[in-house]
Amino acid sequence: MQIYNTLTRKKEEIVPIQPGHIGIYACGPTVYNYIHIGNARPICAFDVLRRYLKYRGYTVTYVQNFTDVDDKIIKKANEEGTTAAEIAKRYIAEYKTDAHGLNVMDADVHPTVTNCMDLIIDIVKKLVDSGHAYAADNGDVYFRTSSFPEYGKLSGQPIEELQAGARIDINDGKEEPLDFAVWKAAKPGEPYWDSPWGKGRPGWHIECSAMSCHYLGETFDLHCGGQDLIFPHHENEIAQSEAANGKPFAHYWMHNGYINIDNKKMSKSLGNFFTAREVAEQYGYEVIRYMMVQAHYRSPINYCKELLDACKASLERLYACRDTLDRAIAAAKSGEVAPEAAETFAKRKEQFITAMDDDLNTADAISVIFELVKYANVNVTEESTKATVELVLNTVTKLCDILGIITEKKKEILDSDIEALIEERQAARKAKNFARADEIRDQLSDMGIILEDTREGVKWKRA
């Protein structure tokens, strides 16, 4: 399998460090609000990568962090008169509701910054002791960018050009404009942790270096995230990790393209900012998932009503085909797989693999699936053998599953069933059986039901 490696700016064959096993680190959300439609893209894109690698026989360790202490989280907590920890806990749960709705598998490890503070302090100490970082008079600790000559290799920008474009505040204690914080001194009213440099909290970039190295090793296979993270976040991760450990950080880097809204960049100021939850309320999570995988992960997606309607129509074709095949199996006669079907499906399966092996080309892979749907609609009849229909159904279902596309349309759920589950969840919370309460919440999410805990009680709506 070949992927486009941002680090080398070319397609490369994936050669894992440990044969048969691939370690992946994916940058997760900063949990202060619902994920927006742009956040949903890397979540879906790299879920497909993980599913496909497993299909191809690899074992995968997939690590995705939650940034649960950050300026935005603190600001949100202050606005609501609560703690940063409560805000983070709430939106980690909301993230999981959206992720499960999008049919995204849970990571093997979901580390949080607050649970990895000792690891973060240790790597900052290594950087300071080796001269790659320094403590400023104000209590901040900065990475000394000039100590890492390869700085800029991921973004492809020479350090001289980056320095020319950088700005420095004479009050921030930096030696050079490009130096960046790996530890921040605590400000009044903020959460903090004790460290050799005083009370404070980590800089954003150092968190991912500490967590990825701890769970995957100082050198691991693949790091992925959105295109917007290439600089400065991923550039800084490489610099501080390789400076601290004296060895390559990640061998391969994958970055997904942007999502534009009606051909304009998404932003709150333009009023075209949509959360995944808002879109799911109108179209369902399945349509969002399909939208994310119908395009190549590195290509931009122009989010608009016309695209959503087209994705919904494509899903309806899949649902109709699945219904036809389910009915056909029930009525099919015994017998062997038809030779023509066996040959056709073997050929299409190879085309699917060829597409996915070529830098995860999901756009071409979906085209293959719809060739199979077309075949099924024309060739599966009352004369088809059960073995033939099962081959068609199992192949279409499996290839869709690799893309995270569910082929069965969700059945209508009675309001009384939902209310009964909500009452059971409330009883579980009252009994402090939070595991059961979370289980019910996930069950309802899988059923397409969104819960909202309000001051007036629990409210629900259909996705």
C-alpha positions in Angstrom: 0.0 0.0 0.0 1.3 3.5 -0.9 0.4 6.7 0.9 1.3 10.3 0.2 3.9 11.2 2.8 3.7 14.9 3.7 7.3 14.7 5.0 8.8 13.6 1.7 6.1 15.1 -0.5 5.6 11.9 -2.5 3.8 8.6 -2.5 5.6 5.9 -0.6 5.1 2.2 0.2 4.2 1.8 3.8 6.9 -0.4 5.4 6.1 -0.8 9.1 8.8 -0.8 11.8 7.4 -4.0 13.2 6.4 -6.4 10.4 2.6 -6.9 10.3 1.9 -4.1 12.9 1.3 -0.4 12.3 1.2 2.3 15.1 -0.9 5.4 14.3 -1.2 8.6 16.2 -4.1 10.9 15.3 -4.4 14.4 16.7 -7.8 14.5 18.5 -10.0 17.4 19.5 -9.7 20.2 22.0 -12.8 19.4 24.0 -14.6 22.7 24.6 -17.5 22.5 22.2 -19.2 20.1 19.8 -17.1 19.1 16.8 -17.7 21.0 13.6 -18.0 19.5 10.2 -14.3 20.2 9.5 -13.3 18.2 12.6 -15.4 15.3 11.4 -13.3 14.9 8.3 -10.0 13.6 9.8 -12.0 11.5 12.2 -13.7 9.7 9.3 -10.7 9.7 6.9 -8.3 8.0 9.3 -10.9 5.7 10.6 -11.1 4.4 7.0 -7.3 4.1 7.0 -7.4 2.0 10.2 -10.2 -0.2 8.9 -8.4 -0.8 5.6 -5.1 -1.7 7.2 -6.9 -4.3 9.3 -8.6 -5.7 6.3 -5.2 -6.0 4.6 -4.1 -8.2 7.6 -2.2 -5.7 9.7 -2.6 -5.3 13.5 -3.1 -1.6 14.3 -2.5 0.3 17.5 -4.5 3.5 17.0 -3.9 6.4 19.5 -6.1 9.5 19.5 -5.7 12.1 22.3 -8.1 14.5 23.9 -6.7 17.9 24.7 -8.6 18.6 28.0 -6.7 21.7 29.2 -6.4 24.7 26.9 -7.2 28.4 26.8 -10.5 27.8 25.0 -11.6 25.2 27.6 -10.7 27.6 30.4 -12.6 30.5 28.7 -15.7 28.3 28.3 -15.5 27.2 32.0 -15.3 30.9 33.1 -18.3 31.8 30.9 -20.4 29.0 32.4 -19.1 29.4 36.0 -17.8 25.9 36.1 -14.4 24.1 36.0 -12.3 23.3 33.0 -12.4 19.6 34.1 -16.3 19.6 33.9 -16.2 21.3 30.4 -13.7 18.7 29.1 -15.7 15.8 30.6 -18.9 17.0 29.0 -17.5 17.5 25.5 -15.5 14.3 25.5 -18.9 12.6 26.0 -20.4 14.7 23.2 -17.5 13.9 21.0 -18.1 10.2 21.5 -21.8 10.6 20.7 -20.9 12.2 17.4 -18.1 9.8 16.6 -20.3 6.8 17.2 -23.0 8.4 15.1 -20.4 8.7 12.3 -19.6 5.0 12.8 -16.0 5.8 13.9 -14.4 3.1 16.0 -13.0 4.0 19.4 -9.3 4.5 19.5 -7.3 1.7 21.2 -6.0 4.4 23.5 -7.7 7.8 24.2 -5.1 9.6 26.4 -5.9 13.0 27.9 -3.4 15.7 28.7 -4.3 15.9 32.4 -3.6 12.2 32.8 -0.2 12.4 31.1 1.2 15.4 32.9 4.2 13.5 34.4 5.1 12.4 30.8 4.9 15.9 29.5 7.0 17.4 32.3 9.6 14.6 31.8 10.0 15.5 28.1 10.2 19.3 28.8 12.9 18.5 31.4 14.9 16.5 28.8 14.7 19.5 26.4 15.9 22.0 29.1 18.7 19.7 30.3 20.0 19.2 26.7 19.8 22.9 25.9 17.0 22.6 23.4 14.7 24.5 25.6 15.1 27.3 28.2 13.1 28.9 31.0 12.2 32.5 30.6 12.1 35.0 33.5 8.2 34.9 33.4 8.1 31.2 34.2 7.4 30.1 30.6 9.6 27.5 29.0 10.4 27.8 25.3 11.8 25.4 22.7 15.0 26.9 21.2 14.1 26.5 17.5 17.7 27.4 16.3 18.9 24.3 18.1 17.1 22.1 15.6 18.6 22.8 12.1 15.9 20.7 10.3 13.1 22.9 11.6 10.7 23.4 8.7 11.2 20.1 7.0 7.6 19.0 7.2 6.1 22.2 5.9 8.9 22.6 3.4 9.7 26.1 4.5 13.4 27.1 5.2 13.9 28.3 8.7 15.2 31.6 7.4 11.8 32.3 5.7 9.9 31.2 8.8 12.0 33.6 10.9 11.4 36.4 8.5 7.7 36.0 8.8 7.6 35.6 12.6 6.9 38.3 15.1 8.1 38.6 18.6 6.5 40.3 21.6 9.3 42.0 23.7 7.4 41.0 26.9 7.2 37.2 26.2 10.8 36.3 27.1 11.6 34.5 23.9 15.2 34.5 22.5 14.0 34.2 18.9 10.6 34.9 17.2 10.1 31.2 16.2 10.7 29.8 19.7 7.5 28.3 21.0 6.2 27.5 24.5 6.5 23.9 25.8 5.4 25.0 29.3 3.3 28.0 30.3 3.4 29.7 33.7 0.0 29.7 35.5 -2.2 32.7 35.4 -4.6 33.7 38.1 -7.7 31.5 38.1 -6.3 28.9 35.7 -5.7 25.2 36.5 -2.0 24.4 37.0 0.4 21.6 37.9 3.7 21.8 39.8 6.9 21.5 37.8 10.6 22.3 38.1 9.8 25.7 36.5 6.9 26.6 38.9 3.2 26.2 38.6 1.9 26.0 35.1 0.5 23.8 32.3 1.8 22.5 29.0 2.1 24.2 25.7 -0.2 22.6 23.0 2.5 21.0 20.9 4.4 19.2 23.6 1.3 17.3 24.7 1.2 15.2 21.5 4.9 14.5 21.6 4.7 13.1 25.1 1.6 11.0 24.5 2.5 9.6 21.1 6.0 8.6 22.2 4.7 7.0 25.4 2.1 4.8 23.7 3.8 4.1 20.4 7.5 4.5 21.0 10.0 7.3 20.4 9.9 6.4 16.7 6.6 5.1 15.3 5.0 4.4 11.9 2.4 7.0 11.1 1.1 10.4 12.3 -2.0 11.9 10.8 -4.3 15.0 11.1 -5.8 17.9 9.3 -3.9 19.9 6.8 -4.2 22.9 9.1 -2.0 21.2 11.6 1.1 20.8 9.4 2.4 24.2 10.6 3.0 25.0 13.3 1.6 22.0 15.3 3.2 19.0 13.6 6.3 20.9 12.7 6.9 21.7 16.3 6.1 18.1 17.3 8.9 16.8 15.1 11.4 19.4 16.3 10.8 18.9 20.1 10.5 15.0 19.8 13.6 14.5 17.7 15.6 17.0 19.8 14.5 15.2 23.0 15.0 11.6 21.8 17.8 11.9 19.2 15.9 9.8 16.7 13.3 10.1 13.9 9.8 10.8 15.2 7.2 9.4 12.7 8.1 7.8 9.4 5.0 8.8 7.6 2.7 11.8 7.8 -0.8 11.9 6.3 -3.0 15.1 6.2 -6.5 15.5 5.0 -7.8 18.4 2.9 -10.0 21.2 3.9 -13.8 21.5 3.9 -15.2 24.7 2.4 -18.8 25.8 2.8 -20.4 26.9 -0.5 -16.8 27.5 -1.9 -15.9 29.7 1.1 -13.7 28.9 4.1 -15.8 27.9 7.1 -15.7 30.5 9.9 -18.0 31.8 12.6 -17.6 35.4 11.4 -19.1 34.5 8.0 -22.0 32.7 9.7 -21.2 29.4 7.8 -20.0 27.4 10.7 -21.8 24.1 11.2 -21.4 21.4 13.9 -21.6 17.8 13.0 -24.5 17.6 15.4 -26.5 20.3 13.5 -26.0 18.6 10.2 -26.9 15.2 11.6 -30.2 16.6 12.9 -31.2 17.4 9.4 -29.5 14.7 7.3 -28.4 12.0 9.7 -24.9 10.9 10.6 -24.8 8.3 7.8 -25.0 11.1 5.1 -22.1 13.0 6.8 -20.0 9.8 6.8 -20.7 9.1 3.2 -19.8 12.7 2.3 -16.5 12.4 4.0 -15.4 9.2 2.1 -16.9 9.9 -1.3 -13.9 12.2 -2.0 -10.2 11.4 -1.8 -9.0 12.4 1.7 -6.5 14.9 0.4 -9.0 16.7 -1.9 -11.0 19.6 -0.7 -14.7 19.0 -0.1 -17.2 21.8 -1.0 -19.9 21.3 1.6 -23.3 22.4 0.3 -26.9 21.3 0.2 -26.5 19.9 -3.3 -23.7 17.6 -2.1 -25.6 16.4 0.9 -28.7 15.7 -1.2 -26.5 13.7 -3.7 -24.9 11.7 -0.8 -28.3 11.0 0.7 -29.5 9.7 -2.7 -26.5 7.5 -3.1 -27.1 6.0 0.3 -30.8 5.3 -0.6 -29.5 3.3 -3.6 -27.3 1.2 -1.3 -30.3 0.7 1.1 -32.6 -0.3 -1.7 -30.0 -2.8 -3.0 -29.5 -4.3 0.5 -33.3 -4.7 0.9 -33.5 -6.5 -2.5 -30.7 -8.8 -1.5 -32.2 -9.6 1.9 -35.5 -10.5 0.2 -33.7 -12.5 -2.5 -31.8 -14.7 0.1 -35.1 -15.6 1.8 -36.5 -16.8 -1.5 -33.4 -18.2 -3.2 -33.0 -21.8 -4.2 -30.0 -23.9 -3.3 -27.1 -24.3 -5.7 -23.5 -23.1 -6.3 -22.3 -19.6 -7.0 -22.9 -18.6 -10.6 -19.5 -18.7 -12.4 -20.1 -15.2 -13.9 -20.9 -13.7 -10.5 -17.8 -15.3 -9.0 -15.6 -13.9 -11.8 -17.2 -10.4 -11.7 -17.0 -10.1 -7.9 -13.4 -11.3 -7.8 -12.4 -8.7 -10.4 -14.3 -5.9 -8.6 -12.7 -6.8 -5.3 -9.3 -6.5 -6.8 -10.2 -3.1 -8.3 -11.3 -2.0 -4.8 -8.0 -3.1 -3.3 -6.1 -1.4 -6.1 -7.9 1.9 -5.5 -7.4 1.8 -1.7 -3.7 0.7 -2.1 -3.2 3.9 -4.1 -3.1 6.5 -1.3 -6.5 5.4 0.1 -8.5 6.4 -2.9 -12.0 6.1 -1.5 -13.5 7.9 -4.4 -12.6 5.2 -6.8 -13.4 2.5 -4.2 -17.0 3.8 -3.9 -17.3 3.7 -7.7 -16.4 0.0 -7.6 -19.1 -0.6 -4.9 -21.7 1.0 -7.1 -20.6 -1.2 -10.0 -21.5 -4.1 -7.8 -24.8 -2.5 -6.9 -25.6 -2.1 -10.6 -24.7 -5.8 -11.1 -26.9 -6.9 -8.3 -29.9 -4.8 -9.5 -29.6 -6.3 -13.0 -28.5 -9.9 -12.3 -30.0 -11.0 -8.9 -33.4 -12.5 -9.7 -35.7 -15.2 -8.4 -33.6 -17.7 -10.4 -30.4 -16.8 -8.5 -29.0 -19.4 -6.2 -28.6 -18.6 -2.5 -24.8 -19.0 -2.7 -24.8 -16.3 -5.5 -26.9 -13.9 -3.5 -24.8 -14.4 -0.4 -21.7 -13.7 -2.4 -23.2 -10.4 -3.7 -24.5 -9.3 -0.3 -21.4 -10.3 1.7 -19.1 -8.5 -0.7 -21.0 -5.3 -0.9 -21.5 -5.2 2.9 -17.8 -5.9 3.6 -16.5 -3.3 1.2 -18.9 -0.7 2.5 -17.8 -1.6 6.1 -14.2 -0.9 5.2 -15.4 2.6 4.4 -17.5 2.8 7.5 -20.7 2.9 5.4 -23.7 1.1 6.9 -25.8 -0.6 4.3 -28.9 -1.2 6.4 -31.2 1.8 6.8 -31.9 2.4 10.5 -35.3 1.1 11.6 -37.9 3.4 13.1 -37.7 3.5 16.8 -40.8 4.0 19.0 -40.7 7.0 21.3 -41.8 4.7 24.2 -38.6 2.6 23.7 -36.4 5.7 23.8 -38.1 7.1 26.9 -37.7 3.7 28.7 -33.9 3.7 28.0 -33.6 7.3 29.1 -35.4 6.5 32.4 -33.0 3.5 32.9 -30.0 5.8 32.2 -31.3 8.3 34.7 -31.7 5.6 37.3 -28.2 4.3 36.6 -26.7 7.8 37.1 -28.6 8.2 40.3 -27.2 4.9 41.5 -23.7 6.1 40.4 -23.5 3.3 37.9 -21.9 5.5 35.3 -20.7 2.7 33.2 -24.2 1.5 32.5 -25.3 5.1 31.9 -22.6 5.6 29.3 -23.5 2.3 27.7 -27.1 3.4 27.3 -26.1 6.8 25.9 -23.9 5.0 23.3 -26.8 2.6 22.6 -29.1 5.5 21.9 -26.4 7.2 19.8 -26.1 4.0 17.7 -29.9 4.2 17.3 -29.7 7.7 16.0 -30.9 9.4 19.1 -29.1 12.5 20.5 -29.4 13.2 24.2 -29.0 16.7 25.8 -28.6 17.0 29.5 -30.3 20.4 30.4 -31.3 22.1 33.6 -34.9 21.0 32.9 -33.8 17.4 32.6 -32.8 15.1 29.7 -34.1 16.0 26.2 -33.8 13.9 23.1 -34.1 14.2 19.4 -33.6 12.1 16.3 -30.4 12.5 14.3 
